[in-house]
């Protein structure tokens, strides 16, 4: 069944692959609704096969009933061309000879033309125009052009990785999205698609078992993240999903790093066709193996042993276990904090912050308690706090915002008394309040702060920006770059200056002058924003592009788990959180803090 433009592209490209093509060119216009054209240099068809290929249930890929239980091609149902022709204006031109003579057949709905001679090199070209022109009800319920275009790019990205011997080109809306020449192996194709730096850090895991072999390229534990870029399984070159394989890789990887982090991975599994069942899913997206337990054990051992060898654990017992990149970055910059190149005013502020001034502990914590209680009472009224903003280009602020009165108050000569806070596992902040304690999720809290600031910047039209001495350049996949360029206006509004650097490379020459972001974290932030934009499932955010981008920016730029915070920074974060409109939830609806009363603590200790 043809559900969307991506379905047409999938069927046509898979047919080209099965035809033995070494060069496949894809052209997309208007997200596929106007034009989809796939040209290959495969075996091609003669007039006889062309007359049959548009008939229902006609296929040249199976000859006996037993072939259904031993599928070795990308497609086999024989319904693709007939289904496409039923909902579009399709023109098929093909030749199976080297003499340059081919034939053409056209179809519009149920109307199929006669076959006529036409010049064509050996291979096939399928041109599909006006998709769903005769079924407007289906077209009405398609997603936006941007979403459909991204679905096509996502599909192509998944298809091309397992086929390094094929030269793929794609032209999208008149621009070349990617040009991937033939390469020697899947690892080099990954480098073409995702960037040489990304591919260079992948760990190669390989193994063999009866009737099967596997090659897995998995990211180093230090490069793990909560939202990995790729998790692709290919069985006999077909991109599919299988829970046993995914869980085995995840379990093996979790032996080396926190279970909250996930690796990017590409698994290429070759297995005897009679050991898999491809008929458990209508679109063949999921498959089942004859022995899932053995497969789990095989994949687990392969990944675990390869990562163990890569990290050289046996010969480095004294060495500390590997940690996430976020924690590594924290250790690398520990001591520098967020105030690089500390200004004189900041030193003055630190002096104020360190003074005791005879202020009792209860007086300092009561400010935070009163703020929380006021928020809980009516959700709108703010109590003025001693507030040092995270969000100015020098890392300091010279004004306090008295929210209740809506005026600015000079703060440069006012002592700032710290509320004693404690960071737990570089993930949570524990702070005392008058009648108990609060535990704050540092990432979710910073997300809420940045989200509201980003919305304000979008409304105002421009956020504060900081030029970089040297632009940060990095390679992205075709789909990721498409998202960046399509969202460039939003990036600019928030303080980024993102430019097309040619090929699959983008350059960032400016970053937001707010928050904890450093130039070393620009690439990670942009990648995470892009990932969030592609994976966002909150219907409210999806229907409001400004909120969607603000939420993605906040998630990508917020403090990560593993970031060590100083006392001043924790206080700033807490004060900033309770200056927001909705301090209790992050933009995606997760809680930012948990409050535990003294009564509850007493009950826990049986008092």
C-alpha positions as a printed Julia matrix, in Angstrom:
607×3 Matrix{Float64}:
  0.0     0.0     0.0
  1.29    3.47   -0.9
  0.87    5.51    2.29
  3.04    8.55    1.53
  5.73    9.77   -0.91
  8.41    7.91    1.06
  6.59    4.64    0.29
  6.93    5.3    -3.44
 10.64    6.1    -3.12
 11.25    2.94   -1.07
  9.58    0.64   -3.59
 11.28    2.19   -6.62
 14.76    2.24   -5.09
 14.42   -1.35   -3.87
 13.38   -2.43   -7.37
 16.49   -0.71   -8.76
 18.68   -2.51   -6.23
 17.15   -5.88   -7.13
 17.81   -5.1   -10.81
 21.55   -5.08  -10.05
 22.06   -1.35  -10.51
 25.42    0.21   -9.67
 24.15    3.81  -10.0
 20.77    5.04   -8.76
 19.62    8.64   -9.12
 16.61   10.0    -7.22
 14.84   13.29   -7.97
 12.23   14.71   -5.57
 10.09   17.81   -6.02
  7.4    19.22   -3.73
  8.21   16.57   -1.09
  7.35   13.9    -3.67
  3.77   15.0    -4.35
  4.71   16.72   -7.59
  7.57   14.53   -8.87
  9.39   11.37   -7.88
 11.86   10.01  -10.4
 14.2     7.06   -9.91
 16.71    6.16  -12.63
 19.02    3.13  -12.51
 21.51    1.33  -14.73
 20.32   -2.15  -13.8
 19.21   -5.08  -15.96
 16.19   -3.24  -17.35
 13.09   -4.8   -18.92
 11.95   -5.75  -22.38
  8.44   -5.06  -23.78
  7.07   -8.35  -22.46
  8.08   -7.73  -18.84
  6.95   -4.1   -19.05
  3.43   -5.19  -20.0
  3.28   -7.54  -17.01
  4.93   -5.34  -14.36
  1.85   -3.12  -13.93
 -0.46   -6.06  -13.26
 -1.5    -6.94   -9.73
  0.5    -9.69   -8.0
  2.91   -9.99  -10.95
  6.57  -10.47  -10.01
  9.73  -11.93  -11.46
 11.34  -12.34   -8.05
  9.71  -15.6    -6.99
  9.07  -18.65   -9.13
  7.86  -21.28   -6.63
  5.92  -21.26   -3.35
  9.08  -22.28   -1.5
 10.67  -18.95   -2.47
  8.3   -17.24   -0.01
 10.23  -18.9     2.83
 13.66  -17.99    1.51
 13.52  -14.35    0.46
 16.8   -12.98   -0.88
 15.61   -9.8    -2.64
 14.62   -6.38   -1.35
 11.08   -6.61   -2.68
  9.03   -9.56   -3.87
  5.29   -8.95   -3.58
  4.88   -7.67   -7.13
  2.39   -4.99   -6.17
  4.62   -1.94   -6.05
  4.36   -0.6    -9.6
  0.67   -1.42   -9.86
 -0.04    0.32   -6.54
  1.95    3.4    -7.54
  0.23    3.59  -10.93
 -3.16    3.44   -9.21
 -2.59    6.72   -7.31
 -0.4     8.74   -9.67
  0.44    9.57  -13.26
  3.3     7.18  -13.9
  5.67    6.84  -16.84
  8.01    3.85  -17.07
 10.88    3.74  -19.57
 13.27    0.79  -19.71
 15.81   -1.02  -21.83
 17.5    -4.38  -21.38
 20.03   -3.94  -24.16
 23.14   -1.88  -24.79
 21.93   -0.51  -28.14
 20.18    2.52  -26.64
 16.72    1.33  -27.69
 14.08    1.08  -25.0
 10.34    1.25  -24.56
  7.88    3.42  -22.65
  4.55    2.7   -20.99
  2.36    5.16  -19.09
 -0.41    4.65  -16.56
 -2.96    6.96  -14.92
 -5.14    5.19  -12.45
 -6.63    2.22  -14.31
 -5.73    3.58  -17.75
 -2.6     1.88  -19.14
 -1.19    2.94  -22.5
  0.34    0.83  -25.23
  4.06    0.19  -25.17
  5.96    2.41  -27.6
  9.66    2.52  -28.58
 11.73    5.13  -26.81
 15.48    5.85  -26.56
 16.97    4.81  -23.22
 20.26    3.47  -21.92
 20.28    0.04  -20.35
 18.33    0.34  -17.12
 15.01    1.8   -16.0
 13.51    5.2   -15.27
 10.24    5.49  -13.35
  8.64    8.94  -13.25
  5.75    9.42  -10.83
  3.81   12.7   -11.0
  0.83   14.17   -9.1
  0.8    11.6    -6.32
 -2.73   11.03   -4.93
 -4.28   13.25   -7.6
 -7.25   10.86   -7.79
 -7.58   10.18   -4.05
 -7.78   13.68   -2.49
 -9.0    12.28    0.83
 -5.67   10.53    1.37
 -3.74   13.6     0.29
 -5.68   15.72    2.75
 -4.36   13.72    5.68
 -0.7    13.87    4.71
  1.7    15.67    7.03
  3.32   18.98    6.13
  5.61   19.21    3.12
  8.58   19.55    5.45
  7.64   16.41    7.39
  7.1    14.39    4.22
 10.4    15.61    2.77
 12.19   14.57    5.95
 10.52   11.15    5.8
 11.93   10.66    2.3
 15.43   11.73    3.4
 15.29    9.48    6.47
 14.33    6.53    4.3
 17.12    7.15    1.79
 19.64    7.59    4.58
 18.73    4.14    5.91
 18.74    2.47    2.49
 22.12    3.65    1.22
 24.26    2.64    4.22
 24.13   -1.11    3.58
 24.91   -0.77   -0.15
 28.39    0.79   -0.49
 28.84   -0.78   -3.92
 26.08    1.42   -5.38
 26.56    5.09   -6.33
 23.56    7.04   -5.01
 22.65   10.61   -5.92
 19.63   12.56   -4.76
 18.31   15.92   -5.96
 15.73   17.45   -3.64
 13.79   20.57   -4.69
 16.4    21.32   -7.36
 19.38   21.0    -4.98
 21.75   18.07   -4.67
 21.11   16.6    -1.23
 23.81   13.98   -1.44
 26.18   12.32   -3.86
 27.59    9.08   -2.46
 30.06    7.36   -4.82
 30.82    3.66   -4.57
 33.0     2.7    -1.61
 34.82   -0.42   -0.48
 32.76   -1.24    2.61
 29.87   -0.07    4.86
 32.28    1.7     7.21
 33.36    4.04    4.42
 29.75    4.6     3.43
 28.99    5.62    7.04
 31.87    8.11    6.79
 30.37    9.52    3.57
 26.97    9.92    5.17
 27.67   10.89    8.79
 31.15   12.37    8.54
 34.7    11.05    8.74
 35.18   12.13   12.38
 32.08   10.25   13.47
 33.03    7.11   11.55
 36.63    7.16   12.79
 35.51    6.75   16.39
 33.29    3.73   15.73
 34.34    0.37   17.19
 34.17   -2.56   14.76
 32.62   -5.73   16.2
 32.54   -8.87   14.07
 31.51  -12.45   14.7
 30.51  -15.7    13.01
 28.14  -18.51   13.91
 26.5   -21.35   11.97
 24.6   -19.87    8.99
 25.22  -16.3    10.1
 27.85  -13.6    10.4
 27.69  -10.07   11.73
 29.6    -6.8    11.45
 28.65   -4.08   13.92
 30.01   -0.54   14.03
 29.25    1.0    17.41
 30.2     4.31   18.98
 32.81    4.48   21.72
 31.39    4.58   25.28
 32.82    8.09   25.64
 30.64    9.23   22.73
 27.39    7.78   24.07
 24.39   10.06   24.49
 20.8     9.94   25.65
 19.65   10.39   22.05
 21.98    8.55   19.64
 22.03    9.61   16.0
 21.84    6.13   14.45
 20.51    2.72   15.49
 20.21    0.73   12.27
 19.85   -3.02   11.79
 20.36   -4.57    8.34
 19.54   -8.22    7.77
 20.74   -9.45    4.38
 21.05   -5.76    3.38
 17.4    -4.99    4.23
 16.79   -2.29    6.87
 14.54   -3.9     9.52
 13.79   -3.83   13.24
 14.21   -6.63   15.75
 13.94   -6.3    19.52
 16.39   -9.13   20.3
 19.24   -7.51   18.38
 18.54   -4.03   19.75
 18.32   -5.28   23.34
 21.5    -7.38   23.0
 23.53   -4.39   21.8
 22.08   -2.18   24.52
 22.82   -4.72   27.26
 26.37   -5.34   26.08
 27.05   -1.62   25.88
 25.56   -0.91   29.32
 28.39   -2.93   30.91
 30.72   -0.04   30.14
 28.6     3.05   30.8
 25.46    4.35   32.5
 22.26    2.64   31.36
 20.81    6.1    30.68
 23.19    6.56   27.75
 22.91    4.83   24.39
 25.37    4.27   21.55
 24.96    4.9    17.87
 25.32    1.62   16.0
 25.04   -0.04   12.61
 24.5    -3.8    12.58
 24.97   -5.75    9.34
 23.73   -9.31    9.82
 24.04  -11.96    7.11
 21.93  -15.04    7.78
 20.49  -17.92    5.82
 17.15  -16.69    4.39
 15.3   -19.77    5.63
 16.11  -18.8     9.24
 14.07  -15.59    9.19
 10.38  -14.8     8.81
  9.72  -11.54    6.96
  5.95  -11.93    6.93
  5.18  -10.88   10.51
  4.74   -7.21    9.55
  2.57   -5.74    6.76
  5.38   -3.54    5.42
  8.15   -6.07    6.2
  9.68   -3.57    8.62
 10.03   -6.17   11.38
 11.33   -9.7    11.09
 11.54  -12.76   13.32
 14.42  -15.23   13.69
 14.06  -18.97   14.21
 16.17  -18.85   17.4
 15.93  -15.45   19.08
 17.73  -16.6    22.26
 20.79  -17.77   20.37
 20.81  -14.58   18.33
 20.69  -12.46   21.5
 23.63  -14.34   23.0
 25.61  -14.16   19.75
 25.17  -10.39   19.34
 25.84   -9.74   23.05
 29.13  -11.67   23.03
 30.27  -10.05   19.8
 29.69   -6.48   21.04
 30.95   -7.06   24.57
 34.21   -8.7    23.52
 34.96   -6.07   20.87
 34.4    -3.12   23.22
 36.41   -4.84   25.95
 39.31   -5.32   23.58
 39.03   -1.76   22.3
 39.19   -0.29   25.78
 41.97   -2.7    26.77
 40.32   -3.31   30.1
 42.33   -6.46   30.94
 45.65   -4.6    30.7
 44.54   -1.44   32.5
 42.97   -2.52   35.8
 44.33    0.54   37.55
 42.67    2.87   35.06
 39.36    4.47   35.85
 36.36    3.11   33.93
 35.3     5.03   30.82
 32.82    7.82   31.34
 30.49    9.75   29.1
 31.7    12.62   26.97
 29.68   15.01   29.09
 31.59   13.95   32.23
 34.91   14.05   30.39
 34.21   17.6    29.28
 33.35   18.53   32.87
 36.63   17.17   34.16
 38.57   18.78   31.36
 37.21   22.21   32.2
 36.85   21.76   35.97
 37.9    24.84   37.8
 37.05   27.1    34.88
 33.31   27.05   35.58
 31.18   29.11   33.3
 33.05   32.34   33.9
 36.09   32.06   31.65
 38.2    35.19   31.75
 36.68   36.28   35.07
 35.89   39.95   35.05
 36.53   42.34   37.88
 32.82   42.68   38.51
 32.46   38.92   38.76
 35.28   38.76   41.31
 33.44   41.43   43.28
 30.27   39.42   43.11
 32.11   36.3    44.33
 33.36   38.32   47.29
 29.79   39.35   48.09
 28.6    35.77   47.68
 31.23   34.41   50.09
 30.46   36.85   52.91
 28.54   35.59   55.95
 27.44   39.06   57.06
 25.91   37.54   60.18
 22.97   36.19   58.2
 21.49   33.06   59.74
 20.97   29.86   57.69
 17.18   30.03   58.22
 17.06   33.55   56.75
 18.85   32.46   53.59
 16.8    29.33   52.96
 13.5    31.07   53.76
 13.82   33.05   50.51
 13.72   29.85   48.5
 10.93   28.4    50.64
  8.79   31.5    50.28
  9.27   31.49   46.53
  8.2    27.84   46.21
  5.17   28.39   48.45
  4.06   31.45   46.47
  4.36   29.53   43.22
  2.32   26.66   44.61
 -0.34   29.02   45.92
 -1.33   30.76   42.72
  1.14   29.79   39.98
  1.51   33.39   38.84
  2.76   35.74   41.58
  6.52   35.99   42.07
  8.45   36.85   45.19
 11.54   38.95   44.48
 14.78   36.95   44.78
 18.4    37.94   44.85
 18.89   36.94   41.23
 22.09   36.62   39.25
 21.27   35.67   35.67
 22.99   32.84   33.84
 22.22   34.52   30.62
 24.51   37.38   29.91
 27.64   37.4    27.84
 30.0    38.03   30.76
 28.37   35.48   33.03
 27.27   38.21   35.46
 24.37   40.6    35.93
 24.21   44.09   37.26
 20.47   44.26   37.82
 17.91   42.41   39.86
 14.46   41.97   38.36
 11.82   42.72   40.98
  9.04   40.76   39.28
  6.3    41.86   41.62
  6.85   45.53   40.77
  8.1    45.16   37.2
 11.15   47.4    37.69
 14.96   47.05   37.66
 16.98   47.38   40.86
 20.74   47.96   40.94
 22.54   45.04   42.58
 26.23   45.76   42.17
 26.69   46.87   45.77
 24.26   44.44   47.4
 25.68   41.34   49.12
 24.43   38.06   47.67
 23.97   35.3    50.24
 24.3    31.76   48.94
 21.83   29.04   49.81
 23.98   25.99   50.59
 23.37   23.41   47.84
 24.77   19.97   47.15
 25.22   18.33   43.79
 24.37   14.63   43.68
 26.24   12.49   41.1
 26.56   15.59   38.88
 22.88   15.11   38.04
 20.7    16.58   40.77
 20.87   19.56   43.14
 19.82   19.17   46.76
 18.77   22.41   48.47
 17.25   23.01   51.93
 14.0    24.89   52.37
 12.25   25.96   55.54
 10.09   22.87   55.91
 12.16   20.24   54.08
 14.36   19.87   51.03
 14.01   20.09   47.25
 15.84   17.91   44.74
 16.23   19.6    41.36
 16.99   17.93   38.04
 19.71   20.26   36.74
 19.1    19.46   33.05
 15.3    19.74   33.2
 15.52   22.94   35.24
 17.9    24.57   32.78
 15.66   23.38   29.93
 12.72   25.3    31.41
 14.83   28.45   31.8
 16.24   28.33   28.27
 12.85   27.45   26.79
 11.18   30.57   28.13
 14.14   32.72   27.14
 14.09   31.23   23.64
 10.37   31.94   23.23
 11.0    35.51   24.33
 13.87   35.83   21.82
 11.68   34.47   19.01
  8.92   36.92   19.9
 11.38   39.79   20.15
 13.09   38.77   16.93
 16.71   38.35   18.04
 18.62   36.85   20.94
 22.06   37.87   22.15
 24.84   36.42   20.02
 28.55   35.89   20.53
 30.85   35.73   17.5
 33.34   32.86   17.42
 37.0    33.56   16.68
 37.05   30.57   14.32
 33.85   29.09   12.83
 32.97   25.61   14.01
 32.52   23.29   11.01
 31.23   19.73   11.08
 29.72   17.18    8.75
 26.11   16.07    9.06
 23.98   13.52    7.3
 21.9    14.78    4.38
 18.75   14.63    6.46
 20.3    16.5     9.4
 21.64   19.22    7.15
 18.2    19.55    5.56
 16.72   20.22    9.01
 19.43   22.78    9.85
 18.97   24.76    6.64
 15.18   24.61    6.86
 15.35   25.96   10.43
 18.1    28.51    9.83
 15.85   31.48   10.67
 15.09   30.03   14.1
 18.79   29.29   14.71
 19.61   32.91   13.85
 16.92   34.3    16.12
 18.39   32.4    19.07
 21.92   33.67   18.46
 23.41   31.01   16.18
 24.86   31.96   12.82
 24.56   28.78   10.76
 25.79   28.65    7.16
 25.95   26.08    4.38
 29.65   25.19    4.03
 29.18   23.03    0.95
 28.74   19.29    0.59
 27.38   17.87    3.82
 29.18   20.4     6.01
 27.71   23.28    7.99
 29.58   26.14    9.67
 28.57   27.93   12.88
 30.24   31.33   13.26
 28.24   32.6    16.24
 26.52   31.06   19.24
 24.05   32.28   21.89
 25.71   34.51   24.47
 23.59   32.98   27.21
 23.71   29.95   29.46
 26.54   27.49   29.95
 27.37   26.93   26.29
 30.99   27.12   25.19
 32.45   27.03   21.7
 33.54   23.43   22.35
 29.89   22.48   22.86
 28.42   24.18   19.78
 28.5    21.09   17.57
 26.91   18.88   20.24
 24.18   21.47   20.87
 23.33   21.86   17.17
 23.24   18.1    16.66
 20.97   17.59   19.64
 18.64   20.39   18.51
 18.39   18.74   15.09
 17.76   15.34   16.64
 15.0    16.75   18.85
 13.39   18.47   15.89
 13.32   15.18   13.98
 12.15   13.03   16.89
  9.68   15.37   18.65
  6.38   13.56   19.36
  4.56   16.1    21.54
  1.51   17.05   19.46
  1.25   20.5    21.04
  4.85   21.32   20.19
  4.51   19.87   16.69
  1.58   22.16   15.91
  3.48   25.27   17.05
  6.85   25.54   15.28
  8.14   28.33   17.54
  7.55   26.26   20.68
  8.92   23.17   19.0
 12.19   24.86   18.1
 12.44   26.59   21.48
 12.0    23.22   23.22
 14.6    21.58   20.97
 17.05   24.45   21.55
 16.52   24.26   25.3
 17.16   20.52   25.36
 20.27   20.79   23.2
 21.81   23.76   25.01
 20.87   22.92   28.6
 23.33   21.69   31.22
 23.92   17.99   30.75
 24.1    15.28   33.37
 27.76   15.04   34.35
 28.34   18.8    34.43
 29.9    19.8    37.74
 28.41   22.99   39.18
 29.8    25.35   41.79
 27.8    26.81   44.67
 27.25   30.09   42.82
 26.11   28.28   39.7
 23.64   26.09   41.59
 22.18   29.15   43.29
 21.89   30.94   39.96
 20.11   27.96   38.46
 17.64   27.71   41.33
 16.88   31.43   41.36
 16.49   31.48   37.58
 14.17   28.48   37.65
 11.76   30.14   40.06
 11.79   33.29   37.98
 10.13   31.36   35.13
  6.41   31.09   34.54
  6.24   27.3    34.97
  9.15   26.2    37.15
  7.81   22.76   37.98
  7.95   21.12   34.54
 10.37   21.16   31.62
  9.08   21.97   28.1
  8.42   18.27   27.46
  6.32   17.83   30.6
  8.86   16.15   32.88
  9.17   17.4    36.48
 12.06   19.7    37.28
 12.07   19.16   41.02
 10.81   16.98   43.85
  9.91   18.47   47.22
 10.3    16.36   50.38
  8.8    17.78   53.57
 10.25   17.38   57.05
  7.17   15.37   58.0
  7.86   12.88   55.24
 11.51   12.62   56.24
 10.46   12.01   59.82
  8.12    9.22   58.74
 10.94    7.62   56.75
 13.09    7.58   59.89
 10.17    6.26   62.0
 10.0     9.36   64.14
